[in-house]
């Protein structure tokens, strides 16, 4: 039975609060029998999960891995720090990232697709730890030199570069985790980002009459330098900036990705 009447799907959705897709799939499985469908939902743990949906998912892990110069960074959330440190949750999270590595990052740009593909495993994990689980975000970097850094599964950094020693690149990754730059260099900053900061600083200056308008550009310049990796003071040698650390000919940092657990996106 592949075709299910939409009214039947809506009816079971009103009863259970499950998604339309879940309702349709369960009804197909039970040949349109609503009572059997609800029983199957209970077996799969779907109804139990729905009862906990209102609870915030604010804990979890950041996992970063590198395989043959293919780097991947992943955030998976759960409800409590206790569950996040459990062997079941950590095994689940590592299995997800390993499977994605083995499958050449298939569906990597579609987080909804990834959550759907691993839905059964997520339900199985829920039944073990009794908490909601969500694969929140994922990204990759590939080719050239890939380096990673993970700080207590709470902050992860993925960076790729060219003609930079890996031990130096590792320290730069640690620097990024500490200082949280938003861009590599001034040239990478979006025009709208600068305009928005200009408006913010303009309002601040207007509120303080002793400030002169000419300070506005100085404040913006300082802000921009603070959020660009190349212009930040290197945490392992504050007398030097990052751009001084990688000043060898042809040395390039192509990109970096930094995730902090639970940060506002």
Sine and cosine of phi, psi and omega as CSV:
sin_phi,cos_phi,sin_psi,cos_psi,sin_omega,cos_omega
0.00,0.00,0.99,-0.16,-0.07,-1.00
-0.99,-0.13,-0.39,0.92,-0.02,-1.00
-0.97,-0.23,0.82,-0.58,-0.01,-1.00
-0.86,-0.51,0.72,-0.69,0.02,-1.00
-0.88,0.47,0.74,-0.67,-0.04,-1.00
-0.86,0.51,-0.55,0.84,0.01,-1.00
-0.92,0.40,-0.55,0.84,0.04,-1.00
-0.94,0.35,-0.63,0.78,0.05,-1.00
-0.90,0.44,-0.70,0.71,0.01,-1.00
-0.90,0.44,-0.59,0.81,-0.03,-1.00
-0.90,0.44,-0.74,0.68,-0.02,-1.00
-0.95,0.32,-0.47,0.88,0.05,-1.00
-0.92,0.38,-0.66,0.76,0.02,-1.00
-0.89,0.45,-0.54,0.84,-0.01,-1.00
-0.97,0.25,-0.68,0.73,-0.15,-0.99
-0.98,-0.20,-0.47,0.88,-0.09,-1.00
0.99,0.16,0.12,0.99,0.01,-1.00
-0.96,0.29,0.24,-0.97,0.01,-1.00
-0.94,0.35,0.36,-0.93,0.02,-1.00
-0.86,0.51,-0.63,0.77,-0.02,-1.00
-0.92,0.40,-0.68,0.73,0.05,-1.00
-0.88,0.47,-0.69,0.73,0.00,-1.00
-0.88,0.48,-0.70,0.71,-0.01,-1.00
-0.89,0.45,-0.74,0.68,-0.04,-1.00
-0.89,0.45,-0.65,0.76,0.02,-1.00
-0.93,0.37,-0.62,0.78,0.02,-1.00
-0.92,0.39,-0.58,0.81,0.08,-1.00
-0.90,0.43,-0.68,0.74,-0.01,-1.00
-0.89,0.46,-0.58,0.82,-0.07,-1.00
-0.97,-0.26,0.28,0.96,0.04,-1.00
0.83,0.56,0.60,0.80,0.10,-0.99
0.99,0.12,0.15,0.99,-0.01,-1.00
-1.00,0.04,0.93,-0.36,-0.10,-1.00
-0.90,0.43,-0.68,0.73,-0.02,-1.00
-0.88,0.47,-0.70,0.71,0.02,-1.00
-0.92,0.40,-0.58,0.81,-0.01,-1.00
-0.89,0.46,-0.68,0.73,0.00,-1.00
-0.91,0.41,-0.63,0.78,0.04,-1.00
-0.89,0.46,-0.68,0.73,0.01,-1.00
-0.90,0.44,-0.61,0.79,0.04,-1.00
-0.89,0.46,-0.62,0.78,0.03,-1.00
-0.92,0.40,-0.64,0.77,0.01,-1.00
-0.89,0.46,-0.67,0.74,-0.03,-1.00
-0.98,0.21,-0.17,0.99,0.02,-1.00
1.00,0.08,0.11,0.99,-0.07,-1.00
-0.91,0.41,-0.69,0.73,-0.02,-1.00
-0.92,0.38,-0.60,0.80,0.02,-1.00
-0.90,0.43,-0.64,0.77,0.03,-1.00
-0.91,0.42,-0.67,0.74,-0.04,-1.00
-0.88,0.48,-0.54,0.84,0.01,-1.00
-0.92,0.39,-0.40,0.92,-0.04,-1.00
-0.98,-0.19,0.05,1.00,-0.10,-0.99
-0.85,0.52,-0.50,0.87,-0.07,-1.00
-0.96,0.27,-0.27,0.96,0.00,-1.00
-0.97,0.24,0.69,-0.72,-0.07,-1.00
-0.94,0.35,0.62,-0.79,0.07,-1.00
-0.96,-0.27,1.00,-0.07,-0.14,-0.99
-0.87,-0.50,-0.07,1.00,0.03,-1.00
-0.94,-0.34,-0.10,-0.99,0.01,-1.00
0.66,-0.75,-0.50,-0.87,-0.04,-1.00
-0.61,-0.79,0.45,-0.89,0.24,-0.97
-0.95,-0.32,0.80,-0.60,0.02,-1.00
-0.85,-0.53,0.71,-0.71,0.02,-1.00
-0.78,-0.62,0.74,-0.68,0.03,-1.00
-0.63,-0.78,0.41,-0.91,-0.01,-1.00
-0.71,-0.70,0.80,-0.61,0.03,-1.00
-0.69,-0.73,0.91,-0.42,0.03,-1.00
0.80,0.61,0.73,0.69,-0.01,-1.00
0.88,0.48,0.53,0.85,0.22,-0.98
-0.87,-0.50,0.94,-0.34,-0.05,-1.00
-0.98,-0.22,0.61,-0.79,0.00,-1.00
-0.68,-0.73,0.65,-0.76,0.03,-1.00
-0.78,-0.62,0.67,-0.74,-0.18,-0.98
-0.59,-0.81,0.67,-0.74,0.14,-0.99
-0.89,-0.45,0.81,-0.58,0.08,-1.00
-0.83,-0.55,0.75,-0.66,-0.10,-1.00
-0.94,-0.35,0.47,-0.88,0.18,-0.98
-0.64,-0.77,-0.13,-0.99,-0.15,-0.99
-1.00,-0.02,-0.53,0.85,-0.07,-1.00
-0.78,-0.62,0.41,-0.91,0.05,-1.00
-0.92,0.39,-0.53,0.85,0.03,-1.00
-0.87,0.50,-0.73,0.68,0.01,-1.00
-0.92,0.40,-0.60,0.80,-0.03,-1.00
-0.88,0.48,-0.47,0.88,-0.03,-1.00
-1.00,-0.09,-0.01,1.00,-0.03,-1.00
-0.96,0.29,0.48,-0.88,0.00,-1.00
-0.90,0.44,-0.56,0.83,0.00,-1.00
-0.90,0.43,-0.71,0.71,-0.03,-1.00
-0.93,0.36,-0.67,0.74,-0.02,-1.00
-0.92,0.38,-0.62,0.78,0.05,-1.00
-0.90,0.44,-0.71,0.71,0.03,-1.00
-0.85,0.53,-0.74,0.67,-0.06,-1.00
-0.90,0.44,-0.68,0.73,0.01,-1.00
-0.93,0.37,-0.57,0.82,0.05,-1.00
-0.90,0.43,-0.63,0.78,0.01,-1.00
-0.88,0.48,-0.77,0.63,-0.06,-1.00
-0.93,0.38,-0.56,0.83,0.05,-1.00
-0.93,0.37,-0.63,0.77,0.04,-1.00
-0.90,0.44,-0.64,0.77,0.02,-1.00
-0.91,0.41,-0.62,0.79,0.05,-1.00
-0.90,0.44,-0.70,0.72,-0.02,-1.00
-0.91,0.41,-0.51,0.86,-0.05,-1.00
-0.99,-0.11,0.38,0.92,0.06,-1.00
0.82,0.57,0.64,0.77,0.09,-1.00
0.88,0.48,0.53,0.85,0.01,-1.00
-0.86,0.52,0.67,-0.74,-0.01,-1.00
0.90,0.44,0.33,0.94,-0.12,-0.99
-0.87,0.50,-0.49,0.87,-0.06,-1.00
-1.00,0.04,-0.05,1.00,-0.07,-1.00
-0.86,-0.51,1.00,-0.04,-0.06,-1.00
-0.92,0.40,-0.53,0.85,0.05,-1.00
-0.91,0.41,-0.63,0.78,0.03,-1.00
-0.90,0.43,-0.67,0.74,0.01,-1.00
-0.90,0.44,-0.70,0.72,0.04,-1.00
-0.88,0.48,-0.60,0.80,0.00,-1.00
-0.93,0.36,-0.69,0.72,-0.03,-1.00
-0.89,0.46,-0.56,0.83,-0.04,-1.00
-0.97,-0.22,0.36,0.93,-0.08,-1.00
-0.88,0.48,-0.68,0.74,-0.01,-1.00
-0.89,0.45,-0.67,0.74,0.03,-1.00
-0.91,0.42,-0.59,0.81,0.05,-1.00
-0.91,0.42,-0.66,0.75,0.04,-1.00
-0.90,0.44,-0.69,0.73,0.03,-1.00
-0.86,0.50,-0.67,0.74,0.01,-1.00
-0.91,0.41,-0.65,0.76,0.04,-1.00
-0.84,0.55,-0.69,0.73,-0.02,-1.00
-0.92,0.39,-0.32,0.95,0.03,-1.00
-1.00,0.02,-0.69,0.72,-0.10,-1.00
-0.97,-0.26,-0.15,0.99,0.05,-1.00
0.87,0.49,0.63,0.78,0.04,-1.00
-0.62,-0.78,0.49,-0.87,0.10,-1.00
-0.90,0.43,0.59,-0.81,0.02,-1.00
-0.75,-0.67,0.68,-0.74,-0.02,-1.00
-0.61,-0.79,0.78,-0.62,0.14,-0.99
-0.99,0.15,0.96,-0.28,-0.22,-0.98
-0.99,0.13,-0.73,0.68,-0.06,-1.00
-0.35,-0.94,0.34,-0.94,-0.08,-1.00
-0.39,-0.92,0.52,-0.85,0.05,-1.00
-0.41,-0.91,0.25,-0.97,-0.03,-1.00
-0.67,-0.74,0.40,-0.92,0.24,-0.97
-0.71,-0.70,0.61,-0.80,-0.02,-1.00
-0.60,-0.80,0.34,-0.94,0.02,-1.00
0.97,0.26,0.16,-0.99,-0.06,-1.00
0.85,0.53,-0.55,-0.84,0.01,-1.00
-0.99,-0.14,0.85,-0.53,0.02,-1.00
-0.96,-0.28,0.73,-0.68,0.09,-1.00
-0.74,-0.67,0.50,-0.86,-0.03,-1.00
-0.76,-0.64,0.34,-0.94,0.12,-0.99
-0.49,-0.87,0.69,-0.72,0.01,-1.00
-0.74,-0.67,0.84,-0.54,-0.01,-1.00
-0.96,-0.28,0.98,-0.17,0.08,-1.00
0.82,0.58,0.52,0.86,-0.01,-1.00
0.87,0.50,0.31,0.95,-0.01,-1.00
-0.91,-0.41,-0.47,0.88,0.07,-1.00
-0.73,-0.68,0.78,-0.63,0.01,-1.00
-0.80,-0.60,0.60,-0.80,0.02,-1.00
-0.75,-0.66,0.68,-0.73,0.08,-1.00
-0.80,-0.59,0.77,-0.63,-0.07,-1.00
-0.61,-0.79,0.63,-0.78,0.11,-0.99
-0.79,-0.62,0.59,-0.81,-0.14,-0.99
-0.47,-0.88,-0.02,-1.00,-0.01,-1.00
-0.62,-0.78,0.70,-0.71,0.03,-1.00
0.85,0.52,0.65,0.76,0.11,-0.99
-0.78,-0.63,0.75,-0.66,0.01,-1.00
-0.86,0.51,0.63,-0.78,-0.07,-1.00
-0.88,0.47,-0.56,0.83,0.00,-1.00
-0.92,0.38,-0.53,0.85,0.06,-1.00
-0.96,0.27,-0.66,0.75,0.00,-1.00
-0.89,0.45,-0.59,0.81,0.05,-1.00
-0.88,0.47,-0.67,0.74,0.02,-1.00
-0.92,0.39,-0.58,0.81,0.05,-1.00
-0.91,0.40,-0.62,0.78,0.05,-1.00
-0.89,0.46,-0.64,0.77,0.05,-1.00
-0.92,0.40,-0.61,0.79,0.06,-1.00
-0.87,0.49,-0.70,0.71,-0.01,-1.00
-0.87,0.48,-0.67,0.75,0.02,-1.00
-0.87,0.49,-0.56,0.83,-0.03,-1.00
-0.99,0.15,-0.72,0.69,-0.17,-0.98
-0.99,-0.13,-0.22,0.98,0.09,-1.00
0.80,0.60,0.81,0.59,0.10,-0.99
-0.90,0.43,0.43,-0.90,0.00,-1.00
-0.98,-0.21,-0.41,0.91,-0.04,-1.00
-0.67,-0.74,0.31,-0.95,0.03,-1.00
-0.97,0.24,-0.75,0.66,-0.05,-1.00
-0.58,-0.82,0.16,-0.99,-0.03,-1.00
-0.85,0.52,-0.61,0.79,-0.04,-1.00
-0.89,0.45,-0.35,0.94,-0.04,-1.00
-1.00,0.04,-0.14,0.99,-0.06,-1.00
-0.96,0.27,0.72,-0.69,0.01,-1.00
-0.94,0.35,0.60,-0.80,-0.01,-1.00
-0.84,0.54,-0.71,0.70,-0.03,-1.00
-0.89,0.45,-0.52,0.86,0.03,-1.00
-0.90,0.43,-0.69,0.72,0.00,-1.00
-0.92,0.39,-0.69,0.72,0.01,-1.00
-0.86,0.50,-0.68,0.73,0.00,-1.00
-0.89,0.45,-0.67,0.74,0.02,-1.00
-0.92,0.40,-0.59,0.81,0.06,-1.00
-0.86,0.51,-0.70,0.72,0.00,-1.00
-0.90,0.44,-0.67,0.74,-0.01,-1.00
-0.89,0.45,-0.76,0.65,-0.02,-1.00
-0.91,0.41,-0.54,0.84,0.02,-1.00
-0.90,0.44,-0.64,0.77,0.04,-1.00
-0.92,0.40,-0.67,0.74,0.01,-1.00
-0.87,0.50,-0.70,0.71,-0.03,-1.00
-0.92,0.39,-0.62,0.78,0.01,-1.00
-0.88,0.47,-0.52,0.85,-0.01,-1.00
-0.97,0.25,-0.37,0.93,-0.01,-1.00
-0.91,-0.41,0.99,-0.17,-0.13,-0.99
-0.90,0.43,-0.40,0.92,-0.03,-1.00
-0.97,0.24,-0.18,0.98,0.06,-1.00
-0.99,0.11,0.62,-0.78,0.06,-1.00
-1.00,-0.09,0.45,-0.89,-0.02,-1.00
-0.87,0.50,-0.52,0.86,-0.05,-1.00
-0.92,0.40,-0.28,0.96,0.02,-1.00
-0.96,0.28,-0.37,0.93,-0.06,-1.00
-0.81,0.59,-0.79,0.61,-0.03,-1.00
-0.90,0.43,-0.57,0.82,0.04,-1.00
-0.90,0.43,-0.65,0.76,0.00,-1.00
-0.92,0.39,-0.64,0.77,0.02,-1.00
-0.91,0.41,-0.68,0.73,0.01,-1.00
-0.87,0.49,-0.69,0.73,0.01,-1.00
-0.89,0.45,-0.68,0.73,0.01,-1.00
-0.88,0.48,-0.72,0.70,-0.01,-1.00
-0.88,0.48,-0.66,0.75,0.03,-1.00
-0.90,0.43,-0.57,0.82,-0.01,-1.00
-0.94,0.34,-0.42,0.91,-0.06,-1.00
-0.97,-0.26,0.04,1.00,0.04,-1.00
-0.97,-0.26,0.81,-0.59,-0.09,-1.00
-0.79,0.61,-0.75,0.66,-0.10,-0.99
-0.89,0.46,-0.44,0.90,-0.06,-1.00
-0.99,-0.14,0.04,1.00,0.03,-1.00
-0.99,0.10,0.54,-0.84,0.10,-0.99
-0.95,0.32,0.76,-0.65,-0.06,-1.00
-0.92,0.39,0.81,-0.58,-0.11,-0.99
-0.90,0.43,-0.36,0.93,0.00,-1.00
-1.00,-0.02,-0.14,0.99,0.07,-1.00
-0.32,-0.95,1.00,0.05,-0.15,-0.99
-0.93,0.38,-0.12,0.99,0.07,-1.00
-0.98,0.20,-0.16,0.99,-0.02,-1.00
-0.84,-0.55,0.49,-0.87,0.12,-0.99
-1.00,-0.08,0.30,-0.95,-0.01,-1.00
-0.83,0.56,-0.63,0.77,-0.02,-1.00
-0.90,0.44,-0.42,0.91,0.06,-1.00
-0.98,0.20,-0.43,0.90,-0.01,-1.00
-0.96,0.29,-0.56,0.83,-0.05,-1.00
-0.93,-0.38,0.68,0.73,-0.11,-0.99
-1.00,0.08,0.15,0.99,0.04,-1.00
-0.94,0.35,0.45,-0.89,-0.03,-1.00
-0.86,0.52,0.73,-0.68,0.05,-1.00
0.95,0.31,0.06,1.00,0.05,-1.00
-0.93,0.37,0.76,-0.65,-0.06,-1.00
-0.64,-0.77,0.70,-0.72,0.26,-0.97
-0.98,-0.22,0.91,-0.42,-0.08,-1.00
-0.98,0.17,-0.69,0.73,-0.09,-1.00
-0.26,-0.96,0.35,-0.94,0.17,-0.99
-0.54,-0.84,0.46,-0.89,0.05,-1.00
-0.76,-0.65,0.76,-0.65,0.01,-1.00
-0.78,-0.62,0.85,-0.53,0.06,-1.00
-0.93,-0.37,0.71,-0.71,0.18,-0.98
-0.87,-0.49,0.72,-0.69,-0.10,-0.99
-0.82,0.57,0.83,-0.56,0.10,-1.00
0.97,0.24,0.11,0.99,-0.03,-1.00
-0.91,0.42,0.47,-0.88,0.03,-1.00
-0.95,0.30,0.78,-0.63,-0.06,-1.00
-1.00,-0.03,0.00,0.00,0.00,0.00
